Amino acid sequence: MIVDTEIRHITKAGSNLFLELELELELGFSASEADALQIQSQQSINDAKLLKEQLMSEVSKWISENQLKQAQAATILNVTRPRVSDLVNKKTTKFTFDALVNMLNRIGKKIEFSVS
């Protein structure tokens, strides 16, 4: 079996993916639809980042309140010390919601979500 790994197109950072018209990527959105989709997409990304930051803040606060070193926190959270550093420094792209929820469960924090 041959796997095709050839790169045919690269979308520049900050570009509106929904407006891509090059090569085989024509998606068929009008400019106004593309703009609306871009705004909606960016809002979803921002919302996810904000929620992750809130979850990370809770773990960071717990680490501070318990005067733990990162190595000690790593043992309790069942992660590596560099992962604790990433968490404390709010590197949201390095964590899934599942990972953050699992860490909060390990430290006895109750998590409640509401949808409105």
Helices and strands as residue ranges (DSSP letters): G 17-19, H 31-65, H 70-77, H 81-88, G 92-94, H 97-106
